Amino acid sequence: MIIKKTSGLQGIVVIPGDKSISHRAVMFGSLADGTTEITNFLQGADCLATIDCFRKMGIEIENSPEKILINGKGLYGLKEPSSTLNTMNSGTTTRLISGILSGQTFQTTLSGDDSLNSRPMGRIITPLSLMGANIKSIRGNNCAPLIIKPGKLHGLHYHSKTASAQVKSAILLAGLYADGMTRVTEPALSRNHTELMLQSFGADIRSEYEKDNVSATASILPSSHLVGQKIVVPGDISSAAYFIAAGLLIQNSELLIQNVGINPTRAGIIKVCQDMGGDITFLNEKTSGGEPTADLLVRTSRLRGTVIEGSIIPTLIDEIPIIAVLAAFAEGTTIIRNAAELKVKETDRIETVTSNLKKMGADVAPTDDGMIINGKESLHGAKLHSYLDHRIAMAFSIAGLAAEGETEIINSHCVDVSYPMFYETLTSVCRQLL
């Protein structure tokens, strides 16, 4: 993909369904009794991998452009798959489904692509093993492929070293099959889609937050059954982030981004943009299924540097690449700390973000847990690698719209993981793409 500098972005953007919520809707619907109907489901490669895994375990799932229909078979209705479950590039699928599979009476093997199979799984292997799960890394390196055999699960109180929704969710899902209460305490509140949705399906799950988000605990009791639901998936704020950034960064722009999920555990990107001087207005605020949504009106703004650290990091970890792009064009210095989790995403995003920014002439320095960015008035186009990381490809596509000259994104097709229509949507508000 080749992108040129442009101005005057205008129009209405409809964001595809939230990836995290789409994953969970399929998983919980498969474990529920009765039919679950999902609308605005994200038809990205990661979420399709989740559907494929549950189909292989005997769940009937009808996938049409209008809706997903799942004929759930209950908590104990899954069947042993005849082959390895392929989670492709999806860490969410791999980690969450491991919690579910730990409570089954059959053996399963999980594996993904080369990138997925290099990502750390010890963070779920340890707590699940403490619960009595029989889960092992086949290669002995705490990565997938994983083999999960039947085990008797018991409740525990696990203190997680990092605020990770994937770790928390894996433990809570195993807790559905445990012999007592399971609790997970995090150093800060991570995204809480699992807690909200499991509660709507009928699970006995509760959350406790300490003042100022110093720590958070979620607890769950074993369940005999869940009940199928109708789920309307809000627009994914992680996907909206690129258009928020484009609207703020590109001169003479005004974008209306519709039906965006603004769950406080995910909406750190909005707070940071506002702290940087971004003009963002909330319209049509409402709540559906416990998930707050709004339309976002975004206008070109003069941005300034800021410090991003502490408890806000879990609420915007996936948005740091595009925040770094904003910071590179902002006035002053932006410091990002406490974000070592970036190293274990689809790529080491500290390395891939800073490397691409430097190629565009940015003044940026990586640190052990983030980066320091001294903003400049302008950057230049460059030939940039996506490193097959969807968030890197999208973030630097937006950078290309603001940079002088042309920017080429190599292997831009990787956006299919989370936003298959990204470039079509970008073209609809900008006519300078080639």
C-alpha positions as CSV (number, residue, x, y, z in Angstrom):
1,M,0.0,0.0,0.0
2,I,1.3,3.4,-1.0
3,I,0.0,6.5,0.8
4,K,0.5,10.2,0.1
5,K,0.1,13.2,2.3
6,T,-3.4,14.6,2.3
7,S,-5.7,17.1,4.1
8,G,-9.4,17.6,4.7
9,L,-10.6,14.3,5.8
10,Q,-14.4,14.4,6.0
11,G,-17.2,11.9,6.5
12,I,-18.9,9.3,8.6
13,V,-16.9,6.2,9.7
14,V,-18.7,3.0,10.8
15,I,-16.2,0.9,12.8
16,P,-16.4,-2.9,12.7
17,G,-17.3,-4.9,15.8
18,D,-15.1,-5.0,18.8
19,K,-12.6,-7.9,18.4
20,S,-12.4,-8.7,22.1
21,I,-16.2,-8.8,22.5
22,S,-16.7,-10.8,19.3
23,H,-14.3,-13.5,20.5
24,R,-16.1,-13.8,23.9
25,A,-19.5,-13.8,22.4
26,V,-18.7,-16.9,20.3
27,M,-17.0,-18.7,23.2
28,F,-19.7,-18.0,25.8
29,G,-22.5,-18.7,23.3
30,S,-20.9,-22.1,22.5
31,L,-20.9,-22.9,26.3
32,A,-24.5,-21.7,26.8
33,D,-27.7,-23.6,26.6
34,G,-29.9,-22.5,23.7
35,T,-29.2,-20.0,20.8
36,T,-27.0,-17.0,21.0
37,E,-27.4,-14.3,18.3
38,I,-24.5,-12.0,17.6
39,T,-24.8,-8.9,15.4
40,N,-22.0,-6.5,14.2
41,F,-19.6,-9.4,14.7
42,L,-16.0,-8.7,13.5
43,Q,-15.3,-10.8,10.5
44,G,-11.6,-10.7,11.0
45,A,-9.1,-13.6,10.8
46,D,-8.7,-13.8,14.5
47,C,-12.4,-14.0,15.3
48,L,-12.9,-16.5,12.5
49,A,-10.3,-18.7,14.1
50,T,-12.4,-18.7,17.3
51,I,-15.4,-19.8,15.3
52,D,-13.4,-22.6,13.6
53,C,-12.1,-23.9,16.9
54,F,-15.6,-24.3,18.4
55,R,-17.0,-25.8,15.2
56,K,-14.3,-28.4,15.4
57,M,-15.6,-29.2,18.9
58,G,-19.1,-29.9,17.6
59,I,-20.8,-26.5,17.9
60,E,-23.1,-25.5,15.1
61,I,-22.4,-21.9,14.1
62,E,-24.1,-20.1,11.3
63,N,-22.1,-17.2,10.0
64,S,-23.8,-14.7,7.7
65,P,-23.1,-11.0,7.0
66,E,-26.2,-10.0,9.1
67,K,-25.6,-12.1,12.2
68,I,-23.9,-15.1,13.8
69,L,-26.2,-17.8,15.2
70,I,-24.7,-20.3,17.7
71,N,-26.5,-23.4,18.8
72,G,-24.9,-23.7,22.3
73,K,-24.6,-27.1,23.9
74,G,-23.9,-26.1,27.4
75,L,-20.8,-26.1,29.6
76,Y,-20.2,-29.8,29.2
77,G,-21.4,-30.1,25.5
78,L,-18.1,-29.7,23.7
79,K,-16.7,-32.8,21.9
80,E,-13.1,-33.8,21.4
81,P,-11.8,-32.4,18.1
82,S,-10.4,-34.8,15.6
83,S,-7.3,-32.5,14.9
84,T,-5.3,-29.7,16.4
85,L,-7.2,-26.5,17.1
86,N,-5.6,-23.9,14.9
87,T,-5.8,-20.5,16.6
88,M,-3.8,-18.8,13.8
89,N,-2.5,-15.4,15.0
90,S,-4.9,-15.0,17.8
91,G,-3.5,-14.7,21.3
92,T,-7.0,-14.0,22.7
93,T,-8.3,-17.3,21.2
94,T,-5.4,-19.3,22.5
95,R,-5.3,-18.0,26.0
96,L,-9.1,-17.8,26.7
97,I,-9.9,-21.2,25.2
98,S,-7.1,-22.7,27.3
99,G,-9.1,-21.9,30.4
100,I,-12.2,-23.5,28.9
101,L,-10.4,-26.6,27.7
102,S,-8.8,-27.1,31.1
103,G,-12.2,-28.1,32.4
104,Q,-13.1,-30.6,29.7
105,T,-13.0,-34.4,29.8
106,F,-11.0,-34.8,26.6
107,Q,-7.5,-34.0,25.3
108,T,-6.8,-31.1,23.0
109,T,-3.8,-29.6,21.2
110,L,-3.6,-25.9,20.4
111,S,-1.3,-24.3,17.9
112,G,-1.1,-21.2,15.7
113,D,1.1,-19.5,13.2
114,D,4.8,-18.9,13.8
115,S,4.1,-15.5,15.4
116,L,1.5,-16.9,17.8
117,N,3.7,-19.9,18.7
118,S,6.5,-17.5,19.8
119,R,4.3,-15.5,22.2
120,P,4.5,-16.3,25.9
121,M,1.9,-18.7,27.3
122,G,3.6,-19.3,30.7
123,R,1.4,-16.5,32.0
124,I,-1.6,-18.8,31.7
125,I,0.1,-22.1,32.1
126,T,1.2,-21.2,35.6
127,P,-2.2,-20.2,37.1
128,L,-4.1,-22.9,35.3
129,S,-1.7,-25.5,36.5
130,L,-2.1,-24.1,40.1
131,M,-5.8,-24.8,39.6
132,G,-5.1,-28.4,38.7
133,A,-5.2,-28.1,35.0
134,N,-3.0,-30.5,33.0
135,I,-1.6,-28.1,30.5
136,K,1.9,-28.2,29.0
137,S,4.0,-26.5,26.3
138,I,4.8,-29.3,23.9
139,R,8.2,-27.8,23.1
140,G,8.9,-26.9,26.7
141,N,9.4,-23.2,26.0
142,N,6.2,-21.9,27.6
143,C,4.8,-21.2,24.2
144,A,2.3,-22.9,21.9
145,P,1.7,-25.6,20.7
146,L,0.0,-26.5,24.0
147,I,-1.5,-29.9,24.9
148,I,-4.3,-29.8,27.5
149,K,-5.4,-33.1,29.1
150,P,-8.3,-33.7,31.5
151,G,-7.7,-32.5,35.1
152,K,-9.7,-31.8,38.2
153,L,-9.9,-28.0,38.8
154,H,-10.2,-26.3,42.1
155,G,-10.7,-22.7,42.9
156,L,-7.8,-20.4,44.0
157,H,-7.0,-16.7,44.6
158,Y,-4.4,-15.8,42.0
159,H,-2.4,-12.5,42.2
160,S,-1.4,-11.6,38.7
161,K,1.8,-9.7,38.2
162,T,0.4,-7.8,35.2
163,A,-3.0,-6.4,34.4
164,S,-3.9,-8.7,31.5
165,A,-7.5,-9.4,30.5
166,Q,-6.4,-12.5,28.7
167,V,-4.8,-14.0,31.8
168,K,-7.7,-12.9,34.0
169,S,-10.2,-14.4,31.5
170,A,-8.4,-17.7,31.1
171,I,-8.5,-18.2,34.9
172,L,-12.2,-17.1,35.3
173,L,-13.3,-19.4,32.5
174,A,-11.5,-22.3,34.1
175,G,-13.3,-21.2,37.3
176,L,-16.6,-22.1,35.7
177,Y,-15.4,-25.8,36.0
178,A,-13.7,-25.5,39.4
179,D,-14.9,-26.9,42.7
180,G,-15.1,-23.6,44.5
181,M,-14.6,-19.8,44.1
182,T,-11.9,-18.6,41.8
183,R,-10.5,-15.1,42.3
184,V,-8.0,-13.0,40.2
185,T,-6.4,-9.9,41.6
186,E,-4.6,-7.5,39.2
187,P,-2.3,-4.5,40.0
188,A,-4.7,-2.4,37.9
189,L,-8.1,-3.1,36.2
190,S,-7.7,-4.6,32.8
191,R,-10.5,-4.7,30.2
192,N,-13.6,-6.2,31.8
193,H,-15.6,-7.6,28.8
194,T,-15.4,-11.1,30.2
195,E,-17.0,-10.1,33.6
196,L,-19.7,-8.1,31.9
197,M,-20.6,-10.7,29.3
198,L,-20.4,-13.7,31.6
199,Q,-22.8,-11.9,34.0
200,S,-25.3,-11.4,31.2
201,F,-25.1,-15.1,30.3
202,G,-26.0,-15.9,33.9
203,A,-22.6,-16.7,35.6
204,D,-22.1,-15.8,39.2
205,I,-19.3,-13.4,38.7
206,R,-18.4,-10.2,40.7
207,S,-15.8,-7.5,40.5
208,E,-14.2,-5.3,43.2
209,Y,-12.1,-2.2,42.5
210,E,-9.9,-0.4,44.9
211,K,-9.8,3.4,45.0
212,D,-7.9,5.0,42.1
213,N,-7.7,1.7,40.3
214,V,-4.7,0.6,42.5
215,S,-5.9,-3.0,42.2
216,A,-8.9,-5.0,41.0
217,T,-10.3,-8.4,41.9
218,A,-12.7,-10.5,39.9
219,S,-14.3,-13.6,41.4
220,I,-16.4,-16.4,39.9
221,L,-18.3,-19.4,41.3
222,P,-18.7,-22.7,39.3
223,S,-21.8,-22.7,37.1
224,S,-24.2,-25.5,36.1
225,H,-25.3,-23.7,33.0
226,L,-25.2,-20.4,31.0
227,V,-28.1,-19.1,29.0
228,G,-27.9,-18.0,25.3
229,Q,-28.2,-14.3,24.7
230,K,-28.6,-11.7,22.0
231,I,-25.3,-9.7,21.7
232,V,-24.9,-6.5,19.8
233,V,-21.2,-5.9,19.4
234,P,-20.1,-2.3,19.7
235,G,-17.6,-0.8,17.3
236,D,-14.0,-1.6,18.3
237,I,-12.3,1.4,19.9
238,S,-8.9,-0.1,18.9
239,S,-10.0,0.2,15.3
240,A,-11.6,3.6,15.8
241,A,-8.3,4.8,17.2
242,Y,-6.7,5.1,13.7
243,F,-9.6,7.4,12.6
244,I,-9.5,9.3,15.8
245,A,-5.8,10.0,15.2
246,A,-6.4,10.8,11.5
247,G,-9.1,13.3,12.4
248,L,-6.9,15.0,15.0
249,L,-3.7,15.0,12.9
250,I,-4.7,15.7,9.3
251,Q,-5.3,19.4,8.6
252,N,-8.9,20.6,8.0
253,S,-10.5,17.4,9.0
254,E,-13.8,16.5,10.7
255,L,-14.9,12.9,11.2
256,L,-17.9,11.4,12.8
257,I,-17.0,7.9,14.1
258,Q,-20.2,6.0,14.9
259,N,-21.1,3.4,17.6
260,V,-17.7,3.2,19.3
261,G,-17.4,1.1,22.5
262,I,-16.2,3.5,25.2
263,N,-15.9,1.0,28.1
264,P,-13.6,2.8,30.6
265,T,-11.3,-0.2,30.7
266,R,-10.6,0.3,27.0
267,A,-11.0,4.0,26.4
268,G,-7.6,5.3,27.6
269,I,-6.9,6.4,24.0
270,I,-9.6,9.0,24.3
271,K,-8.3,10.4,27.6
272,V,-4.7,10.6,26.2
273,C,-5.9,12.4,23.0
274,Q,-7.8,14.9,25.1
275,D,-4.8,15.4,27.4
276,M,-2.8,16.1,24.2
277,G,-5.3,18.8,23.2
278,G,-7.5,16.7,20.9
279,D,-11.0,18.0,20.0
280,I,-13.2,15.0,20.6
281,T,-17.0,15.3,21.3
282,F,-19.2,12.4,22.6
283,L,-22.6,12.1,20.9
284,N,-25.5,9.6,21.3
285,E,-24.1,8.0,24.4
286,K,-26.0,4.8,25.4
287,T,-25.4,1.4,27.0
288,S,-26.2,-2.1,25.5
289,G,-25.4,-5.3,27.4
290,G,-23.4,-3.5,30.0
291,E,-21.1,-1.9,27.3
292,P,-21.3,1.9,26.9
293,T,-21.1,3.3,23.3
294,A,-21.0,6.7,21.7
295,D,-20.5,8.5,18.4
296,L,-17.2,10.4,18.4
297,L,-16.9,13.8,16.5
298,V,-13.2,14.4,15.9
299,R,-11.7,17.6,14.5
300,T,-8.2,18.7,13.6
301,S,-6.3,19.8,16.7
302,R,-3.0,21.2,17.7
303,L,-1.5,18.4,19.8
304,R,1.0,18.6,22.6
305,G,3.2,16.0,24.3
306,T,2.2,14.2,27.5
307,V,3.2,11.5,29.9
308,I,1.5,8.1,29.6
309,E,2.1,5.7,32.5
310,G,0.6,3.7,35.4
311,S,-2.9,2.4,35.6
312,I,-4.0,3.9,32.2
313,I,-1.6,1.6,30.3
314,P,-3.8,-1.5,30.4
315,T,-6.7,0.6,28.9
316,L,-4.7,1.6,25.8
317,I,-2.0,-1.0,25.4
318,D,-3.1,-1.9,21.8
319,E,-3.3,1.8,20.9
320,I,0.2,2.8,21.8
321,P,1.5,2.4,18.2
322,I,-1.0,5.1,16.9
323,I,-0.5,7.2,20.1
324,A,3.3,7.2,19.3
325,V,2.4,8.4,15.8
326,L,0.4,11.3,17.2
327,A,3.3,12.1,19.6
328,A,5.8,12.3,16.7
329,F,3.8,15.2,15.2
330,A,2.9,16.9,18.5
331,E,4.5,19.9,20.1
332,G,6.9,18.9,22.9
333,T,7.9,15.6,24.5
334,T,5.8,12.5,25.1
335,I,7.0,9.8,27.5
336,I,5.4,6.3,27.6
337,R,6.3,4.2,30.6
338,N,5.2,0.9,32.2
339,A,4.4,-0.6,28.8
340,A,6.8,-3.6,28.7
341,E,3.8,-5.6,27.6
342,L,4.4,-4.1,24.2
343,K,7.3,-6.5,23.8
344,V,5.1,-9.6,23.7
345,K,2.4,-8.6,21.2
346,E,2.3,-9.7,17.6
347,T,5.7,-8.0,17.4
348,D,7.9,-6.3,19.9
349,R,6.0,-3.0,19.4
350,I,8.6,-0.9,21.2
351,E,11.1,-2.0,18.6
352,T,8.8,-1.9,15.5
353,V,7.2,1.4,16.4
354,T,10.5,3.2,17.1
355,S,12.2,1.7,14.1
356,N,9.5,2.9,11.7
357,L,9.3,6.3,13.3
358,K,13.0,6.8,12.9
359,K,12.8,5.9,9.2
360,M,10.3,8.8,8.9
361,G,12.7,11.2,10.6
362,A,11.1,11.2,14.0
363,D,13.1,11.9,17.2
364,V,12.3,8.8,19.2
365,A,14.2,6.6,21.6
366,P,13.1,3.2,22.9
367,T,13.3,2.4,26.6
368,D,12.9,-0.8,28.5
369,D,9.2,-0.3,29.1
370,G,8.2,2.3,26.5
371,M,9.6,5.2,24.5
372,I,10.5,8.9,24.5
373,I,9.2,10.9,21.6
374,N,10.2,14.5,20.8
375,G,7.6,15.8,18.5
376,K,8.4,17.5,15.2
377,E,6.4,19.7,12.9
378,S,6.8,17.3,10.0
379,L,8.1,13.9,9.1
380,H,8.9,12.4,5.7
381,G,7.5,9.4,3.9
382,A,9.4,6.1,3.9
383,K,9.3,2.5,2.9
384,L,8.1,0.8,6.1
385,H,7.6,-2.8,7.2
386,S,4.4,-3.9,8.8
387,Y,6.3,-6.8,10.3
388,L,2.9,-8.6,9.6
389,D,1.5,-6.8,12.7
390,H,-1.9,-5.3,11.9
391,R,-1.6,-2.5,14.4
392,I,1.8,-1.4,13.0
393,A,0.4,-1.4,9.4
394,M,-2.6,0.8,10.4
395,A,-0.7,3.2,12.6
396,F,1.8,3.9,10.0
397,S,-0.8,4.3,7.3
398,I,-2.1,7.2,9.3
399,A,1.4,8.5,9.7
400,G,1.8,8.4,5.9
401,L,-1.2,10.7,5.5
402,A,0.5,13.4,7.6
403,A,4.1,12.9,6.3
404,E,5.7,14.7,3.3
405,G,5.9,12.6,0.1
406,E,5.0,9.0,-0.2
407,T,4.9,6.2,2.4
408,E,4.9,2.5,1.4
409,I,3.5,-0.1,3.9
410,I,5.0,-3.5,3.1
411,N,2.7,-6.4,3.7
412,S,-0.2,-4.2,4.5
413,H,-2.7,-7.1,4.0
414,C,-2.0,-8.1,7.6
415,V,-4.8,-5.6,8.6
416,D,-7.2,-8.5,7.8
417,V,-6.5,-9.8,11.3
418,S,-8.7,-7.1,12.9
419,Y,-10.0,-4.7,10.3
420,P,-10.4,-6.3,6.8
421,M,-12.0,-3.2,5.4
422,F,-9.5,-0.7,6.8
423,Y,-8.2,0.7,3.6
424,E,-11.6,0.8,2.0
425,T,-12.8,2.9,4.9
426,L,-9.8,5.1,4.8
427,T,-10.4,5.7,1.1
428,S,-14.0,6.7,1.8
429,V,-12.8,9.7,3.8
430,C,-9.5,10.3,1.9
431,R,-8.9,10.2,-1.9
432,Q,-5.1,10.4,-1.8
433,L,-4.5,6.6,-1.5
434,L,-3.0,4.8,-4.5
